[in-house]
Amino acid sequence: MSRKGNCWDNACMENFFSHFKTECFYLYSFRTADEVKDAVNRYIRFYNHQRFQKKLNNLSPYQYRTQAA
């Protein structure tokens, strides 16, 4: 944890939400709250199980964790 008022505390979540908004939320128009909930659940599953990340040697987070174990 950094000192109060330092932006580095939220960097991980801000990075995730930036990806979420550009890769999911801004691409679709939603009519109901259930559609938004479904899209969020699908994106989180995609982000953790299928989306490769360069910083993880081009593996998904799930593949990286199972490889490390």
C-alpha positions in Angstrom: 0.0 0.0 0.0 1.2 3.4 -0.8 0.5 6.6 1.1 -2.9 8.3 1.1 -3.6 10.1 -2.2 -1.2 8.1 -4.3 -2.8 6.7 -7.4 -0.9 3.4 -7.5 -3.3 1.7 -5.1 -6.0 1.5 -7.7 -3.8 0.9 -10.8 -4.8 -2.8 -11.2 -8.5 -2.2 -11.1 -8.3 0.9 -13.2 -6.4 -1.1 -15.8 -9.1 -3.8 -15.8 -12.0 -1.4 -16.1 -10.2 0.4 -19.0 -10.0 -2.9 -20.8 -13.6 -3.8 -19.9 -15.0 -0.5 -21.2 -13.2 -0.6 -24.5 -13.5 -4.3 -25.2 -17.1 -4.9 -24.0 -19.1 -2.0 -22.7 -18.7 0.6 -25.4 -19.3 -2.0 -28.2 -22.9 -2.9 -27.3 -26.1 -1.0 -26.5 -28.0 -2.6 -23.6 -31.7 -2.4 -23.0 -32.1 -4.0 -19.6 -30.0 -4.5 -16.5 -30.0 -8.2 -17.0 -28.2 -7.7 -20.4 -25.6 -5.7 -18.6 -25.1 -8.3 -15.9 -24.9 -11.1 -18.5 -22.3 -9.1 -20.5 -20.2 -8.4 -17.4 -20.2 -12.1 -16.4 -19.3 -13.2 -20.0 -16.5 -10.6 -20.1 -15.0 -11.6 -16.8 -15.0 -15.2 -17.9 -13.4 -14.3 -21.2 -10.8 -12.1 -19.4 -9.8 -14.8 -17.0 -9.9 -17.9 -19.3 -9.4 -16.9 -22.9 -7.9 -13.4 -23.3 -4.1 -13.8 -23.6 -1.9 -11.1 -21.9 1.5 -10.1 -23.1 2.8 -9.7 -19.6 1.9 -13.3 -18.8 3.9 -14.7 -21.8 0.9 -14.7 -24.0 -1.2 -16.9 -21.8 -4.5 -16.3 -20.2 -4.5 -15.7 -16.4 -6.0 -19.1 -15.9 -3.4 -20.8 -18.0 -0.6 -18.9 -16.3 -1.9 -19.9 -12.8 -2.2 -23.6 -13.8 1.2 -23.6 -15.4 2.8 -22.1 -12.2 1.2 -24.7 -10.0 
